[in-house]
Amino acid sequence: MENMPEAYEYADYYKTYVKLVPEGDIVQILDDQMKVTMDKLKSLTKEESEYRYATDKWSIKEVMGHIIDTERIMSYRLLSIARGEKISLPGYDENKYVEEANFDNQSLKDLLDHFAAVRQSTIYLINSLSRETLTRKGIANGHEVTVRALITIIAGHELHHRKIIIERYLSN
């Protein structure tokens, strides 16, 4: 996928994520992202991975868990719309998901392995799609979205949170 989605292909609140994604081969971008994120985080201690820059903020482990959960959900939406699903796909409460997941009780290594597995699954799914499928539209969380927009949102969402990790968690 070389062409970025147009603004009409996704809800306005995803603009933050979409604008972070560079032009180019999205599969290569997703693969490179995975490697960079894993490399930046793999050497953190347990204490560092559970650090919160404020009491009401997630730990690094929880941020990684949120990235994993969101990619799974976006990939499900991507699959559903690519396969012609016509029903509206539900939204989700990201804070409730993190609260219920108990990510801080998992090792950072396990979370990074989980992230790699989910990302590889996303890449396999994207590689299986036809060019025509990329502009297919569906409804997710009450908004129209295309397959290629979802792919770009997945990449941008991870970039957004990696930037937060670097700036707010690892810079002190």
Backbone as a ProteinNet text record, in pm:
[ID]
protein_1_A
[PRIMARY]
MENMPEAYEYADYYKTYVKLVPEGDIVQILDDQMKVTMDKLKSLTKEESEYRYATDKWSIKEVMGHIIDTERIMSYRLLSIARGEKISLPGYDENKYVEEANFDNQSLKDLLDHFAAVRQSTIYLINSLSRETLTRKGIANGHEVTVRALITIIAGHELHHRKIIIERYLSN
[TERTIARY]
84.9	0	89.5	87.6	171	94	-36.5	-115.6	-175.4	-157.1	-215.4	-366	-442.7	-586.8	-618.4	-728.2	-777.3	-852.6	-865.1	-929	-1072.1	-1143.1	-1281.5	-1291.1	-1178.2	-1177.9	-1174.1	-1170.3	-1162.5	-1219.1	-1254.7	-1307.2	-1198.3	-1240.3	-1147.3	-1050.8	-1097.8	-1011	-892.3	-890.5	-775.1	-667.8	-697	-602.7	-466.5	-465.4	-341.3	-252.1	-311.8	-234.5	-192.5	-284.5	-257.8	-143.4	-140.5	-37.1	102.7	114.4	245.1	309.7	230.1	278.4	342.7	468.4	533.6	479.9	498.7	465.7	557.5	511.2	595.2	520.8	594.8	541.1	494.6	363.5	307	347	361	403.2	545.5	632.6	769.2	770.6	686.1	675.5	631.6	530.2	481.3	589.4	660.3	766.9	880	920.6	1027.1	985.3	861.9	810.1	822.7	780.5	784.4	927	1021.5	1162.1	1213.7	1182.1	1228.8	1169	1039	972.6	1028.2	1042.2	1094.8	1238.2	1318.2	1456.3	1464.8	1378.6	1378.9	1337.3	1252.8	1195.2	1253.5	1317.5	1356.5	1452.4	1529.8	1627.8	1578.3	1452.4	1400.2	1389.5	1414.6	1396.9	1248	1213.6	1074.8	1024.6	1107	1068.8	1048.1	1136.3	1123.1	997.6	967.1	850.8	718.6	723.5	603.1	594	687.4	691	569.6	517.4	407.4	456.1	444.2	491.8	394.5	275.6	178.3	92.2	34.2	-39.6	-158.5	-219.1	-336.5	-303.1	-175.1	-131.9	-93.5	-98.1	-61.2	89	128.2	269.5	311.1	440.4	488.2	426.8	419.2	356.8	211.8	141	1.4	-10.8	80.3	79.1	100.2	196.1	219.2	96.8	34.5	-87.6	-197.8	-209.3	-308	-277.4	-151.5	-113.8	-154.3	-128.5	-163.1	-314.9	-389.8	-536	-592.3	-543.7	-594.6	-562.2	-440.6	-406.8	-495.4	-523.8	-615.2	-752.4	-803.5	-936.2	-937.1	-836.8	-829.2	-810.2	-734.6	-716.1	-846	-922.8	-1053.6	-1143.9	-1142.9	-1222.3	-1175.5	-1044.1	-984	-1030.3	-1020.3	-1063.8	-1212.5	-1293.2	-1438.4	-1476.9	-1422	-1456.1	-1399.6	-1278.8	-1218.9	-1304.1	-1370.1	-1452.5	-1595.2	-1623.8	-1755.4	-1858.2	-1817.4	-1911.7	-1990.6	-2121	-2208.7	-2260.3	-2250.5	-2298.5	-2196.2	-2243.5	-2156.8	-2077.2	-1946.5	-1858.4	-1847.4	-1847.2	-1852.5	-1721.5	-1733.5	-1617.3	-1574.9	-1483.7	-1440.6	-1388	-1388.4	-1340.3	-1196.9	-1100.3	-959	-917.3	-970.8	-933.5	-984.5	-1105.7	-1162.4	-1082.8	-1043.7	-963.9	-832.5	-763.9	-636.5	-660.1	-763	-795.7	-821.2	-891.8	-926.8	-812	-713.1	-608.5	-498.6	-473.8	-369.9	-231.9	-197.7	-72.5	51.4	43.3	160.6	198.7	109.6	143.7	207.4	220.8	288.8	430.6	520	656.3	660.3	752.7	768.2	807	890.3	929.6	806.3	716.7	594.3	509.2	498.6	420.8	484.5	616.6	684.1	670	677.1	654.3	511.2	418.8	277.1	259.4	320.5	315.5	369.6	482.6	542.2	447.8	383.6	291.4	170.1	114.2	-1.3	38.4	154.4	199.4	224.2	285.7	308	174.9	78.3	-54.2	-117.5	-103.2	-155.1	-88.4	41.8	116.4	71.6	53.4	5.1	-132.7	-219.1	-352.4	-342.7	-265.3	-250.4	-196.8	-97.2	-37.6	-135.2	-239.5	-337.4	-445.1	-448.6	-556.2	-528	-633.8	-620.2	-616.9	-565.7	-558	-698.7	-798.1	-935.7	-994.3	-953	-1005.7	-966.3	-853.8	-800	-893	-975	-1066	-1208.4	-1227.4	-1359.3	-1394.8	-1522.3	-1568.8	-1657.3	-1650.5	-1738.3	-1763.1	-1835.9	-1865.5	-1803.4	-1722.8	-1662.9	-1674.9	-1723.9	-1740.8	-1826.1	-1923.4	-2017.6	-1968.1	-1850.4	-1793.9	-1752.3	-1767.1	-1722	-1569.1	-1512.9	-1367.4	-1333.7	-1220	-1175.2	-1069.2	-1047.4	-945.4	-808.4	-773.6	-640.1	-626.3	-736.1	-730.2	-701.1	-765.3	-740.5	-594	-538.3	-397.6	-309.3	-337.6	-258.9	-280.1	-402	-432	-353.7	-344.1	-265.3	-121.6	-62.5	76.4	87.3	-3.4	2.5	-22.7	-111.3	-141	-16.6	54.5	177.6	282.1	297.6	394	359.9	232.9	186.3	226.9	199.5	229.8	379.6	452.4	598.2	657.7	608	654.3	626.8	510.2	476.1	569.3	594.4	685.9	823.1	875.1	1008.1	1009.7	910.7	910.9	873	780.7	729.1	776.2	824.6	866.1	1017.2	1079.2	1221.4	1313.5	1258.1	1343.6	1388.3	1344.8	1380.3	1503.3
-117.5	0	123.9	195.7	314.6	444.1	443.6	566.2	579.2	694.9	723.5	743.7	711.6	734.5	883.8	917.4	1055.4	1081.2	1206.3	1243.6	1191.8	1177	1128.4	977.7	909.5	764.1	721.1	815	780.8	895.8	865	966.9	1068.5	1190.7	1301.6	1275.1	1204.4	1182.7	1091.1	1024.6	942.5	1023.1	1148	1231.4	1237.8	1244.5	1247.7	1129.5	1013.3	892.2	888.9	917.9	908.2	1000	1120.6	1215.6	1175.8	1083.8	1036.3	935.2	874.7	765	821.1	783.9	833.9	763.9	827.4	763.4	642.4	544.7	429.5	299.2	193.3	57.8	34.6	32	23.1	-105.7	-213.3	-339.1	-324.8	-262.8	-240	-145.2	-43.4	51	-22.1	-105.8	-181.6	-275.4	-341.9	-432.8	-355	-245.1	-162.6	-107	-61.9	-9.9	-113.5	-233.8	-340.8	-357.1	-361.3	-380.9	-265.3	-142.9	-25.6	-24.5	-45.7	-44.4	-153.3	-271.2	-381.6	-352.8	-298.1	-266.1	-160.1	-59.9	47.2	-1.4	-102.6	-143.6	-271.5	-354.1	-488.3	-489.9	-385.1	-386.1	-317.5	-275.3	-209.9	-309.2	-260.6	-342.9	-352.2	-441.5	-455	-321.7	-256.3	-128.5	-21.6	-16.3	80.9	54.4	-71.8	-105.7	-81.1	-66.6	-39.4	107.1	188.1	330.4	402.6	497	584.3	727.9	812	949.4	1035.2	983.2	1045.5	932.6	954	845.8	795.3	880.9	840.8	796.3	773	731.9	584.6	526.1	386.6	368.3	247.5	209.8	178.6	163.7	125.3	-9.1	-102.4	-232.4	-213	-125.8	-101.4	-32.3	58.1	120.7	14.3	-75.4	-183.3	-272.5	-304.7	-384.6	-314.5	-183.9	-105	-107.5	-95.3	-102.2	-237.6	-343.5	-479.5	-493.3	-454.4	-465.3	-385.4	-263.6	-178	-236.1	-289.2	-348.9	-469.3	-551.2	-664.9	-617.4	-514.7	-462.7	-402.1	-321.2	-259.7	-365.3	-468.8	-578.1	-654.9	-672.7	-737.1	-650.8	-521	-430.7	-437.9	-436.7	-445.9	-573.6	-687	-815.7	-812.9	-764.4	-762.8	-680.4	-561.1	-473.4	-528.8	-581.3	-641	-756.6	-828.1	-941.8	-902.3	-771	-723.2	-710	-709.5	-695.1	-565.5	-575	-457.8	-405.3	-484.6	-435.7	-339	-251.3	-154.9	-228	-211.1	-275	-187	-246.8	-167.4	-96.7	5.6	70.6	-6.8	49.9	-13.3	92.6	61.7	152.4	112.3	185.6	150.1	148	236.4	238	113.9	73.9	-47.5	-170.7	-175.7	-288.6	-298.4	-186.6	-188.1	-228.4	-173.6	-206.7	-357	-416.9	-559.2	-653.5	-604.9	-692.7	-725.8	-639.8	-664.5	-682.6	-592.6	-602	-595.7	-524.7	-515	-649.3	-745.9	-879.5	-968.4	-918	-990.9	-936.3	-1018.5	-969.5	-882	-788.2	-704.7	-790	-890.7	-979.8	-1046.5	-1097	-1159.2	-1059	-936.8	-835.4	-800.7	-791.3	-762.3	-878.7	-1002.1	-1119.2	-1119.2	-1083.5	-1076	-969.3	-854.1	-747.1	-796	-865.1	-915.6	-1013.3	-1100.1	-1198.4	-1129.7	-1032.5	-960.3	-882.1	-816.8	-738.5	-829	-944.5	-1037.2	-1083.4	-1109.1	-1148.5	-1037.8	-913.5	-799.3	-791.5	-809.2	-802.8	-914.3	-1036.1	-1145.1	-1111.9	-1055.9	-1018.5	-913.6	-810.3	-703.9	-761	-847.2	-905.9	-994.5	-1040.3	-1127.4	-1049.5	-919.9	-839	-799.5	-793.4	-743.7	-591.6	-533.7	-386.9	-325.4	-390.3	-339.9	-337	-429.1	-439.6	-319.5	-256.9	-149.6	-29.6	-4.4	110.4	71.1	-54.3	-98.7	-26.1	15.4	92.2	8.7	40.6	-18.1	83.4	40.9	127.7	66	146.7	102.8	217.3	184.7	284.4	402.7	372.3	473.1	561.4	529.9	612.6	526.7	583.1	514.1	512.8	399.8	384.5	285.7	307.5	213.7	120.5	14.5	-82.8	-15.5	62.1	124.1	226.8	291.7	383.5	306.2	191.9	111.1	66.4	27.8	-12.3	104.3	221	339.1	378.9	366.3	396.6	303.4	176.6	82.5	131.9	168.5	217.4	347.3	439.9	568.5	558.6	468.8	449.1	402.9	307.7	259.1	369.8	446.6	557.4	662	693.5	790.1	746.6	622.1	574.7	553.7	514.6	504.1	640.7	743.6	880.4	920.4	887.5	917.6	842.4	715.9	637.7	704.1	741.3	802.7	937.3	1020.6	1155.7	1161.8	1077.4	1090.9	982.6	873.5	763.8	743.2	755.1	721.1	842.5	961.7	1081.2	1132.1	1069.4	1119.3	1053.5
0	0	0	-106	-119.7	-95.3	-117.4	-105.1	33.5	91.4	222.6	206.1	309.4	300.8	300	237.1	235.8	366.7	403.3	530.4	542.4	430.6	435.1	462.8	465.9	484.8	631.2	723.9	866.3	949.4	1072.7	1163.4	1196.3	1217.7	1241.3	1357.7	1461.3	1577.4	1546.9	1432.9	1394.1	1319.7	1289.9	1215.7	1285.2	1417.6	1495	1460.6	1446.9	1416.4	1269.7	1180.5	1036.4	996	1050.9	1009.5	1056.6	1149.8	1196.8	1102.4	1016.6	932	805	779.8	658.1	533.5	420.4	292.4	274.4	200.7	170.8	184.5	181.9	192.3	336	355.8	490.3	560.8	489.2	551.7	605.7	528.2	574.4	693.8	689.2	800.9	926.8	916.5	1032.4	1087.3	999.7	1042	1109.7	1050.3	1108.6	1244.5	1256.7	1383.8	1494	1462.8	1561.9	1614.3	1524.1	1562.9	1647.3	1608.6	1683.5	1823.7	1833.9	1964.1	2054.4	2002.1	2083.2	2126.4	2037.5	2070.2	2179.6	2175.1	2275.1	2413.5	2418.7	2546.9	2605.5	2526.1	2571.6	2690.4	2710.2	2819.1	2946.2	2948.9	3068.7	3184.3	3304.1	3423.8	3455.3	3546.6	3590.9	3645.9	3726.6	3786.2	3678	3581.7	3472.9	3390.6	3366	3283.6	3356	3488.3	3567	3610.8	3561.7	3595.1	3537.6	3615.8	3574.3	3594.7	3495.7	3510.5	3590.9	3616.4	3706	3762	3878.8	3944.6	3863.8	3782.5	3705.9	3563.1	3534.9	3400.8	3399.8	3281.4	3266.4	3281.4	3318.2	3318.2	3173.3	3151.3	3018	2978	3071.8	3040.4	2996.9	3066.9	3031.5	2895.9	2865.3	2733.2	2626.3	2648.3	2551.5	2539.1	2650.4	2645.7	2568.4	2589	2514.2	2364.6	2327.5	2185.7	2127.6	2201.9	2157.4	2141.1	2245	2238.2	2121	2103.5	1997.3	1860.3	1845.2	1715.6	1686.3	1787.7	1767.6	1722.5	1788.5	1756.2	1616.7	1585.3	1452.5	1343.9	1372.9	1275.9	1254.8	1361.3	1346.6	1257.8	1282.6	1199.2	1053.6	1035.4	902.4	832.1	902.1	846.5	812.7	905.7	885.1	763.3	754.8	642.7	512.2	517.1	396.3	344.3	433.1	393.3	361.3	364.2	321.6	431.5	556.1	667.7	653.3	671.8	657.8	790.9	897.5	1027.2	1086.3	1172.5	1239.7	1348	1344.2	1441.8	1566.3	1685.5	1808.4	1841.3	1924.9	1983.5	2107	2183.7	2308.2	2403.2	2531.5	2635.1	2669.4	2613.5	2630.5	2776.5	2858.5	3000.6	3072.6	3040.9	3101.5	3057.7	2931.1	2881.9	2957.8	2975.8	3048.5	3193.6	3253.7	3393	3411	3318.1	3327.7	3291.4	3217.1	3163.6	3263.1	3358.5	3457.8	3392.2	3302.2	3227.2	3316.2	3429.4	3516.3	3579.7	3578	3628.8	3523.1	3400.9	3294	3282	3234.4	3214.1	3089.1	3088.1	2969.7	2849.7	2872.1	2762.9	2701.6	2785.4	2733.4	2654.8	2705.5	2633.9	2499.5	2495.7	2368.6	2271.2	2321.4	2235.7	2182.4	2269	2230.5	2122	2141.5	2042.2	1907.7	1910.8	1786.3	1716.9	1793.7	1735.3	1672.3	1743.2	1690.4	1565.9	1569.2	1454.5	1334.1	1356.7	1244.8	1185.9	1271.8	1225.3	1141.1	1186.1	1110.4	973.7	970.1	844.1	749.3	801.7	716.3	658.1	741.7	694.6	583	604.9	504.5	373.4	382.8	262.2	184.8	251.7	184.5	109.3	126.5	69.3	-75	-153.2	-290.5	-288.4	-392.6	-406.2	-397.3	-458.5	-457.7	-316.5	-232.9	-97.5	-11.7	-41.5	42.8	55.5	-45.3	-38.5	2.9	39.7	86	215	227.2	342.6	433.3	559.6	658.7	768.9	870.7	984.9	1109.4	1180	1306.3	1406.5	1523.9	1629.8	1581.1	1495.6	1448.6	1335	1279.1	1172.5	1053.9	935.8	815.4	813.1	770.3	763.6	653	587.8	484.7	541.3	468	505.9	512.1	409.8	410.9	521.7	560	673.9	802.2	820.3	939.9	947.4	835.7	831.8	876.9	825.1	859.6	1004.9	1054.4	1194.7	1286.9	1252.6	1333.6	1344.9	1232.8	1233.9	1313.5	1291.7	1359.7	1508.7	1548.2	1690	1764.2	1706.6	1770.3	1775.3	1667.3	1665.8	1771.8	1785	1884.3	2024.7	2057.6	2192.8	2214.9	2111.7	2126.5	2158.3	2090.4	2115	2259.8	2311.1	2450.6	2545.1	2516.2	2601.1	2605.2	2490.9	2484	2556.8	2532.1	2588.1	2736.9	2780.3	2916.6	3013	2960.9	3048.4	3047.9	2933.5	2923	2927.2	2930.7	2924.1	3060.7	3168	3302	3357.9
[MASK]
++++++++++++++++++++++++++++++++++++++++++++++++++++++++++++++++++++++++++++++++++++++++++++++++++++++++++++++++++++++++++++++++++++++++++++++++++++++++++++++++++++++++++++

